[in-house]
Amino acid sequence: MIGPGTGFAALALVDGLERFGNLPALLSENEEISYAELAQRVTDVADRLGTQRRLVLVHAANTVDAVVSYLGALRGGHPVILADSTKPALIGELTRTFDPDVVVGAGAFSERREGTRHDLHPDLAVLLSTSGSTGSPKLVRLSHDNLQSNAEAIAEYLELRHSDRAITSLPLGYCYGLSVLHSHLQSGASVVLTERSVIDPGFWRVFEQTRATSFAGVPHTFALLDRLDIAWYTASHLRYVTQAGGRMPSDDVRRIGQLGAANGWQLFVMYGQTEATARMAYLPPSELQSHPHCVGRAVPGGQLHIESPGPDGTGELVYTGPNVMMGYAETLAALADGPGVRQLRTGDLARRTATGLFEIVGRRSRFAKLLGHRIDLDRLQASLTPLGGSVVCASDDHQLVVAMTSGDPALLRRRAVRGTGLPPGLIRIRQYAEVPRLSNGKPDYETIKAPDTSAPRPAADRVATIQTVFAESLGYDRVDPSASFVELGGDSLSYVEASARLEDALGTLPLRWAELPVRDLAAVPATSPQTPETISRVDTSVLLRAISIALIVFVHLEVWGVRGGGHLLLGLAGFAFARFPLTAVRLTNRITPLAAAIARLALPSMAFIAAVVALSDRYGLPNVFLMNHYFGPPGWSERWNFWFVEALVEILVAALLLLSIPAVRRFERRHTLLLPSLILGAGLLVRYDAFGWSDIAQRFGRPHTVFWIFALGWLVERAGTTVHRAAVSIVVLATLWGYFPEEPLRVLIVQLGLLMLLWLPRVPLPRLLAPLVSRVAAASLWIYLTHWIVWPYLANTFSLPRAVVAVACIAAGVGAASVADVAQSRVIGMSRLARRSVFARRQARVGSVRWQQRRPA
């Protein structure tokens, strides 16, 4: 095709979208777009950009809008600067250097001028940041032929077909991720768009829901997957996995290849650079076990050779092929230049094996490759020198080491993070009086890279801190670094304590920190909220839990007349259920985390009520066994005081029975919104009196009449996109409206609380107030249990104002929670010690039997 009125050839893979008709092209969490629809959207963008060829900067993101904008610019023949949307500093630098005519990103379409002021070469299609440009405006110039030939080569050796469906496990602004899009569109296959990380359980929910057949990863991707208790490799719809972005250890290549062979999919190990559009070589799955150390052979249409090989056959690896870039662009003038590169000198030292495969053995130049980023160490070093006196950068392919002699190490780390795109956990700052040097005066890189045994590394300190907090919050004597808070059995109450302690030690935590393994949480950059030092940002669920329990106490003591705290607390329980035990069930495929959560709620409550029953006649055995709903008096009396605990335990037990069915667990993993929606629908039959239960005594407190509010909280937690949150907001407003016919303010309290959970992940609070809120929230169960006992005693014994009595009840509950925490930790510790002792005796017996069997007669 010819771009509209431009006279420049458009990219063939974009031009041919229509030929695949109604086949699915793009999928996201909330929409599916056919090739015909995609072609129309792409044409609309091309028409909007106009007939005069212009320079377009697109904010690269794994979203439908970003992909459509990118393809639309290509279809119109407009050269595209594709810039990572998560790097605003780089986007700003690229905008200043290359002065694009149009900027498209984050839903905005900004035309900076009519027409263009640039001289653009006819072959120029895409400009990508090199993975080693360390934040500089150096771009790789790629032509239409570069993109097309590489897409065709990848599609050929992967044998892509219409039924293939790749999920975006890498960003589209990275040449590897972009090549996945190109090769699949070239083949009429589908691409699943998600911005979730592979360590986010939501990523695997999307993977299952869309029946993805492949994903791509760099070595760090597979290291993360090893720490997750998710059997991703058993997915029946998985056809192949690709790996590039750096050398993966041979043992890992063999192991992952064996996983694939055992589960019916293939692993392709690949090698490439942005300067070669993406891929230069691949290792066929049939060669994985025999040659896991090799990058393989050249992609179709390309050639590899060793230049000036030494006696052992080692020399620089050079690639020739139609996908070799036109050249670099560091200034505007370079956009008019034609192709200036015929072959690509990779900078890697390699040799060719007897079987014709190529093996990388080292590097000729000062480049490092980490997490798929090819980092120019000399350029990075020059950019950091003004901050650290004498600065030397080195790498061992596992981490970046920066040696410095003066300045602020924290500032240097932040600048290195911005300049490389690496997480702080992979950047080690070492401070010296003088940088170590060899006798010839050159830096001693081996000494700089050597492990530092004199002091613990910062990342190790963070790991130890997190392990200590998890262990003390959850009653463990040791916490494995690969475990997450959720996997360790964390619940909503222990979450409050752990999050407060972690934020004091590490700074602001990511929103879903509880699902991250300890190692990954330690690697998250330490950040402080952009708020004054007098302000803390508290998890909304924590604030609402504290408010709810306070409302309950104030209402019962007639300090406050508007009710709603109990039912909001029930919705919060559904939210916490989906956030903690249900997520742990999904990760482990076992129902024990949910059973443990029920035990942590039910057993302390039963023990406390049993003690009260033994000391007074106010309650009976049905209360002790949380069965008052069945065997207690029908009308209101003191024996209904614990209705909330009874209802919640019964609802959780029902959930346990439901999830004990493997098919239900699989259904929940694939349809995270549908299962709570179905349960909510069943509950709404009761809520709207389909069974004639409107006159039942205590209908606002019986498990079978209020479980729909629990399901509503569950649905709130699972609403992960803006569209889903908007839809669930409507459900919250509609279903709760009129629920308490004579108490509209009670309805409003529950509605506002659930809407806050949906739209406000964190809430700013005065820093002095935040610890108090967290402590009250963490003690909410014990405040609820004890206030029924403390309140009558104080009211009958002392002539205190009701407000003072209410505060005293809350304080007593906090104290009881502290005592209970200590007791629970000791019980758990003794239980684990007993289990270890039994296990040790059993192992000793087994070992003795085996020794007797082996002993000669």
N, C-alpha and C positions, 0 to 999 in steps of 0.2 A: 504493500500500500504506500501511497504518497501522502505525507502529512498534509492536512487541508491548506492548500495554497502556499505551502512552504517550499516545495521542490526538494525536500529532504526525505530520504527513506525512513519509514518508521520501523520499529523493532518487529520482526516477523512473529515472535511468540505473542506479542500484544495484539498485532494485527489479526491474528487467527483465532481470537477468542470465540467469535460467533460460530465457528464450525463445530463446536462441541455442544451447541444447543442447550438443552435442559439438564445436562449433567451438572452436578454440584461443583462449584468452583471455590467458593470461600464459605467457611462455617465459623460461627462464633458461639458464645454461650447463649445468645438469644436470637440468632437469625441464620438463615441458609440462603446463599445467593447462587443462582445458576450462572452458567457461562453466558447465556443470552442476556440475563439481567446485568451481569458484570460488564459485558461489552457495551450495553447502553449507558451505564453509569460512567464508564471510562470515556465514552464518546462525549458525554455531557461536559466532563471536565476539560477535554481537549477543546471543545467549542468555546467554553468559557475563557480559556487561555488565549484564544484568538488565532489568527492565521499567521501573524508575524512571529518568527522563531525567537523565543526569549529564554533567559536563564531563570530556572525555577528551583528554589530551595524548599525541600519537603522535610518536615519533621518526621523521621522514621519511627514508627511504633507498630506493634503487632495488633493493629486495629483495621477494621474494614475501611474507614475513612482514609487512613494513611495509605493503604494499598491502592485504593481507587485513585487517589490524588497522584500517586507515583506513576501508576500505569497510564492515567489520563495525560500526564505531561509527556510520557514517552510516545503515546499514540499521536500526539500532535507534533512530534518531532522536536520537542523542546528539551535541551540538555537539563539534567536534574542533578542538583547537589543533594545527596541523601545524607542527612545528619541525624544522629541519635537524639531522640526527643528528651532523653533523660540527662543530657549534657548541655544545659543552657549557656555555659561559658564558651564551649566550643561553637555552638550555634552563633553566639554573638561575634566571635572572632571570624568565623566564616562569612558572616553577613558584612562585617566591616571590610574584609579583604576582597571578597568577590562581588559585593554589591549586587545581589540577585534582583531581577526585575519583579519577581513574584515570590512571596513566602507563604507556604501552606502548612498549617499545623494547628493541632488542638482545636479543631472545628473552625479555625479562622482562615480566610482567604484574603491575603493582603497584597494588593497590587501597588508596588512602590512607584511605578510609573507606567505610562502607556507606551507600548512598544518596548524597545530595548536600546541600550547604548553600547552593547557589547559586540565584538567581532567573534563569532562562534564558528568553529570548524564544522564543515558539513557532517563529518563522521562522529562527532562528539555526542555521546548519549548520556553517560552517567559519570559523576565525580564522587568518589568515595574517599573518606579519610583512611589512610593506612593505619593498620592496627598498631603501628609503631610510631605514629606521628606525635605522640605525647602532648596532645593538645595544640599543636601548631596547625596552621591552615594549609598544610601540605596535603594535596589531594592526588589520587590516582585517576588519570583520564582513561575512561573506557568507551569503546566504540560500540555501535550496534552489532557489528560482527563479533566483537569480543563476547558480548553477552549471549548472543544467539548460539555461537559455536560451543560455548561452555555449557549452556543449558542442554543442548543436543547431546554433547558428550556424556554428561552426567545421566541424562535420561536413558542413554544407550547402555551404559554398563550397570545401572541399577535396574534395567529392564522395567521402567515405569509403565504403568497401565492405568486405564480410566478408574479402576477400583481403588487405586492407591490414595491414601489420605494421610498427609504429614501434618503433625502438630508443631507449632512454632515454639520450640524449646530454646531457641536462640533469637536475639533481636534482628530485625530486618535491616538495621543500619550496619550490621556486620556482614561482610561479604559471604561468609558461610551460610548465615541465615537467609540472605537474599538469594543465594543460589538455589535454596530449597524452593522458594517461591517460583523462580524462573523455570526450573526443570519440571515442576509439576504443572504449571500453566502450559508449558510446551507440550505436555503429554496428555492433556485433558483430565488430569488427576485433580484432587482437592487439597486445599490447605486449611487447616483448623487454626484460627487466630486466637491466641490468648497471651496476655501479658503476665500470667502467673509463672512463678518459679517452679522448677521440678521438686523443690522441697515443700511446696504448698500442696496439702491434700486436695485443694480445689483443682490443681493442674490435672491430677489423676482422675478426678470426677469428670472433667471435660474430656479427657482421653478416653474414658469408658463410654461416656454418653455419645460421643461422636464416632466411636469405633475406629479410632485412628490406627493406621497400619504401620506408621514409622515415626521416629523422632531422631533428631541430630544432637550430638553432644560433644563437648570438649572434655579433656581428661578430668577436669574438676567436676563436671556433671556426674560422671560415673562414681567419683569419690563421694559425692553427696548422696547418690542413690544407695551406695553401700551402707550408709548410716541410717537409711530409712527402713522401717519394717513394712515395706510395701512390695508385694510380689509382682512388680510391673512386668517382669520377664515372662510371666505365665499367661499374659493376655492372649486369648485365642485369635484375635484379629491382628496381632502384631506380625508384620511380614519381614521387616528388616530394620536395622539400626545403623546409623553412620557415626563415625568418630573422626574428628580432625581437630585443628586448633592447637597442636602441640603433640609431643611424643607421649604416648601412654606406656607405662611399664609392660614389658613382654608378658609377665605373669598375668596381668590384668587382661591383656588382649586375649590370651589363651582361655582364661576363665570365662570372660564374657562370651567369647566365641562358643565355648562349650555350653553355656547357658542357652544360647540361641539354638544350637544343634539339638539340645534336649527338649526344647519347647517349640520347635518348628519355625524359627526365624533365623535370619542371617545378619552377621556383623560385617560392615564394610569399613575398613580403616583407610583414611584418605589423607592426602597431603596437598597443601596449596598455600597461596599467598594472594592478597588483594591485587597485587600487580599482575597476577595471572587470572584475574576476574573471580576466581575462587579455587578451582581444583586443577592440579597438575598431575597427580598420580593417585592410584587406589590399589589396595591389597585385596584381591578376591578372597571371599570367605574360605575357599578351598585351600588357601595358603596360610591361614591364620595359625594353625597349630605347628607347622613346620618352619614358618618364617615370621614370627610375631614381632621381630625387631625391625622389619623392613617397611618402607612406605609403598612398595609395590612397583607397578609399571605405569607408564604414561597413560593418561586418559586418551580415548579415541581422538585421532586428529593431531595429537601432540607427540613430541619427542623429548627424551631426556638423554643427556650424555655427561660424562665426567671430563672436565677440562684440565689439561696438564696433569694427568694422574701421576702420583709418585710410585716408588718401587712396590708399595703395597696396594696400588690401585686406587689410592685415595686422592681426590681432587675436588674442586668446586663443582657442585651440581648446577647444570645449565639446562634451561627448558626452552623449547621452541614450539610455537603453535599459534593458531589463529586467535587464541584467547589472551595473548600477551598484550599488555596495556599499550596505549598510545604514548604514554610518558607521564611525568608528574606535572602538577600545576601548583605553583606557590605564589603566582601573581596573576592578575587579570590577563595580562598579555599572553600567557600560556594557553588560554582558552582558544586562541586562533591557530595554534600550532597543529600540524598534522602528525601522523604516526612517526615516532622517532626511535622506537625500540623494536628490534627484530627478534632478539632472544633475551631471556631473563636470567641474569646471574643471581641465583637464589641466596648467595652468601652462606650456604650450608655446605659443609664438607661431607662427601659421600663416597661410597664405592659400589660397584656392581657385583652381585653374587654370581656364582656359576649358573644359577637358574635364570639369570636375566633380570632379577629384581634389584631394586636400589635400596641401599641402607644408609641412613644419615648417621654419621659418626661424630660430628662436631660442627662448629661454626667458624666461618672464615672472618667474620666481622663482629663488631660489638653489638649484637642484637640478642635479646632475650625473648622467649615466648612463654607467656603465662596466661592461663585461662583463655587461650585463643588470641591474646594480644601480643603482637610482635613489637617489642619495645626497643627503640633506638637508645641504648644506654648512654652514649656520648651526648645526644641531644638532650636527654633528660638531665644528665649531669650538668650541662651548661645552664639549663633553666633553674636548677636548684642552687647553684654556686652562690648567687647573691644572698641566699638565706642562711648558708651554713659554713661560711669560710671556705676551707678546702673540702670539696665534696667529691666522693668517688662512688659510682654506682656499679653493682655487680649482681649476678644472678646465677643460681644453680639449677634453673628450670623448675624449682619448687617454690621459690620466694624471691623477692627483690630485696637486696641489702643496700642501704645507703649509709656510707661512712661520712661523718662530718666532724669538724673541729671546733665549731662555735655556733651560736644561734640557738633558736628554740626548736627542740626536736618535734614537739607537737605541731608547730607551724610547718616544719619541713615535711612531716608525714601527710598533713592535709594537702599540701601542694603536690606531693607525689601521688596521692590518691586522685586528685583532679587531673593531673597530667597523664596518668596511665589508665585510669578506669578500673584499677585493681581494688579489691576490698582491703581495708587497713590490716586485716589479719595476715595478708601475704606480703606486707611491707615491713621490714625490720630496720630500725634506725640504730646505728652504732656510733657512739661518740668517742673520739680519741683526742689526746693532746696533739699528736701528729699522726696522720694517716699512714698505716704500714706500707713500706716500700721495699723493693728489691735493691740489690747492690747497684743496678744500672739506673736507679732513680725512678723506675716505673712502679705504679701501684702494685702492691702484693695482693692480687685478687683472691688467691686461695686463703690467705689469712683472714681477709675481710669476710669471706663467705663462710669460714669455719664456724661451727656452733659455739655460742658463747656460754661457757660453763660457770662463769663468775656470778651470774645473776639470772633470775628467772626472766623469761621473755614476757612482754606485756600480754600477749595472747594467752600464755599459760596462766598468768595471774588472773585473767578474766575467767578462764575455764575453771580454775580452782574456786574463785568467788561464787560462780554459778553453781558448781557442785555442792559447795557448803550450804548455800541458801536452799537448794532443792532437798538436800539431805535433811536439814533441820526442819524444813517446812513439811516434809512428807514422811519423816520418821525413818530414813535410811541411814545405815552406817557408811555406805559407799554408793556413789552415783556414777554410772558409766557415762563417759563423755559422748557416746553415740545416742543416748536416750534423751527424749524430750520431757518436758513437764507433764504433758498429757499422757505419754506412754508410762510414766512413773506413777500414774494414778492421781494426779493433781485434780482437784475439784474447785468449785467456785469459791469456797471458803479459804482453802490453802492458797488459791490464786491471789487473793487480796493481800495476804501476808507476803508472799513471794514477790509479787510485783512491786510492792512498796520498798522492800529491802533491795531488790535489784536496781531499781531506779535511783536509790540513794548511792549505790556503789558504782553503777555503770552509766547513768544518764538515761535519757528518754529511750524506752524500749519500742521495737516495732510492734504494730498492732496485734499481730498473731504470733508473738514471741513464744507463747506456750507450746506451739506445735513445732518449734525448731529444736533440733538436737543441741546439746550443750555446746559442742564445738562450733556449730554454725552461729548460734546466738553470741558466742564469744567473738566471732569474726565480724559481727555487725558493727559499723562505725559508732563510736561513742559520740552521742550528740546531745545538745541541750536545746530545749524548745526555744523558739524565737519569742520569748515572753520575758518580762522583768524577773529579776532574781527573787522577788517576793511572791511569785506565782508558780504553782505546780499544775500539771495537766494530769487529771485523774481519769482512769477508765470509767466510762459512763455507767457501766453495770455496777461498779463498786459504789459510786455515788447514789445510784437509785436503790441499791440494797440498803444502804445506811438510812436513806430517807424513808423507805418503806417500813423498816422495823421501828423507826422513831414514830412514824404516823400511827402504827399499831398501838404502841405504848401510850401515846398521847390521847388516842381515841378512847382506849379502855379506861384511862384515868380522867376522861372528860376535860382534858386540857384543850383538845382540838376536836371539833365536832364533825369534820368531814372524813368519811372512811374511804378505803380504797387501797390501803397499804398491803393488806393480805392478798388481794387478787393481783396487784402489781407484782408482789413477791412470787406468786405462782407463775406469772408470765416470765419473770426473771429466772425462775427455776427451769422452765423450758428452754430458755436461751442458754443457760449454763449447761444443761443436759446435752444440747447439740454441740456446745463448744468444748466440753471436756470428755465425759465418759463415752459419748457417741463417737467422737473423733478417735479416741483410743481404740474403740471397737473396730473402726474402719482400718486403722493402721495395723492392728494385730490380728484382725479377723477372729477375735475371741471375745466372749461376752463377760469375761472375768473383770475387766475394768468397770463395767456397769454394776456388776454384783458387789464389787468392793465399794463403789460409791453409795449404793443402797445401805450397805452395812455401816458405813461411816455416819450415815444420817439416822438409821433406825436404832442401832444398838445403844448409842449414848442416850437417845431420847427415851428408850424403854427403860434403861437403867435409872435415869433421873426420875421418871414417873413412878417406877417401882419404889424408889426411896420415899417419894411423897406419899404414896399409898400406904406404905408401912408406918408412916408417922402421923397420918391423919385419915379421916374417913371421907374426904372431899371427892376422891376419885375411886374407881374400882378396877378390877382385873381387865375389863375390856379396854380401858385406857392404857394399861401396861403393855398389852399386846397390840396396841394401835388398831383396835377393832370396835371402838365405840360406834362407828358408823353402822355396824351391823347389830351389835348387842346392847347398845346404850339406850337411854331414854329418847323417845322421838322428839320431844320439844326441847326448847333451849334450857340448858342448865349448866352448872359449872363443868359437868362431864364432857361438854362439847368444846371446852377451852382449847384443846389440842387438835382441832379439826384440820388445821393446815398441815401439820406433820403427818397425820393419818392420810389425808388426801394425797400428799406428795409421795409418800412411801408406796401407796397402792398404785398410783400412776406409774411410778418407776418400775415396780414389779411387773406391771402389765407390759411396759416397754421391754423389760428383760425377757419375758416370755415370747414376745413378738420377735425380738432380734435373735433369739436362740434358734430360729429357723434360718438356715443358711441362705435359702432363696430370698428371704426378706432382707438379709444383710447385703446380698448382691444387688437387690433392687434399690436399696437405699444408697449404695455407692454410685449407682448409675443415674438415679433420679432423686437427687438430694432435695429438690423442692417438692417433688410429687408426693413422696411418702408423708411428710407432715401435712401437706394439703389434703390428702385423703383422710388422715386422722382428724384434722380440723373439720372436714366435711361431715364425718360421722358425729363429731361433737356438736356441730351446729344443728343436727336433727334434734338433739336434746335441748340445746339452747332455745330453739324456736318451738319447743313443746310438741314435737311430732308424736310423742308417746304419752301425752297427758300427764306429765309429771310436774306441772307448774304449781300444784298445790302441795307438793311433798314438803314435809318439815325440813328446815335447814337445807333447802335445795341449793343455796349459794355456797355450801360447804361440803357437799358430798362428792366423793371422787368421780362418780359417773356423770355428775351434772356440771362439773367445772373443769374436766380434763381438756376441754377445747381451748381454755385460756393457756394452759401449758403448751398445747400444740401451736398456739399462736406465737408464743415466745420462741419455740423451736423454728418456726417458719421465719421469724424475724432474723435469727442468727444465720440462716442459710441464704438469705437474700443478698447475693454478692455483687450484683450489677445495679446500675442506676435504674434501669427498667424494672428489675425485680423489686427493688426497694420501693419504687413508686407504686407498683401493683400491690405489694404487701401493705403499704400505708393505707391504701383504699380499703383493703380487707380489715385492717385494724379499726379504722373509723366506722365502717359499716357494721361489722359484727358486734362491736361493743356498744354501739348507739342504742340507747334505751334499755340496756341490760338490767340496770337498776332503775326501775321506772320512776321512783320517787326521789332519786338521788343523782341528779345530772352531774354534780361536782365529783362524785365518786367515780362515775364513768370517765370524766375528763382526766382525772388523775391517772387512771390506768392507760388511757389512750396516749396522754402526753409522755408517760414513761416509756411505752413501747416505741413511740415515734422517735424519742431521743436515742434509744438503742439503735434504731435504723439509720439515723442521719448524723449523729454526733458521737463518734468513737471515743473522744476524750473531752473533758470539761475542765476549763481553768478554775482553780480554787486558790485562795490565799495559802501560801506555803505552810504557815503555822496551823492551818485548819486541816490540810490534807491528811496528815498522820492520824488525826482524831477520826476523820471520816472512814479511813481504811480500817482502823481498829474496830469501830462500831459495825462496819459491814462484815468483817471477818467473824465477829461474835454474834451475828444476827440470830443463829439458831438458839444459842444459849440465852440471849436476851428474850427471845420469844418464850422459851421454856420457863425461865426463872421469874419473869415479871409477874406471872400469875400467883407466885408464892410470896415474892418480896413485897408486892404492892399491898395486899391485905395486911401483912405484918406491920409495915411502916405506917399505914393509915390508921390502924387500930391502936398502935403503941405510942405514936408521937403525933402531936398536932402540927403537922407540916403542911405547907401549901402543896396542892396537887402537882404543880409544875416541878417543885423540888423533889417530890416523890418519884415523878416520871424520870427525872435525870438520875436519881439514885437507882432506879430499876435498870436503866441502861448501864450504869457503872457496875452494878452487881453482875449483870450478864457478861460484861467484858471480863470481869474478874473470874467468873465461872468458866468462861471460854479458855482463859489462860491456864487454869488448873486442869481442865479437860485436855488441853493440848499436851501438857506434860505427861499426864497419865496415859493418853493415847500413844504417845511416842514410846513410852516405856513398855506398854503392852505389845506394840508392834515389834519393838526391838527384841523382847523376850520371845515372841512368836517366831521371828526369823532365826534367832539363835537356836531355838528348839528344833526348827526344821533343818537347820544346817547340821545339828548334832545327829538327828535321825538319819539324814542323808549320809553323813560320814560313817556311821555304824553300818548302814546298808552297804556302802561301797567297800568297807573293810571286810564284811562277810563275803561279798561277791569276789573280792580280790583273793581271799583265802581259798574259796572254792576253786577259782581258776588256777591258783598255784598248785593245789592238790591234784587238779586234773593234769597239769603239765609235768608234775614230778615223776621221774622214772619209777616203774614198779620194782 
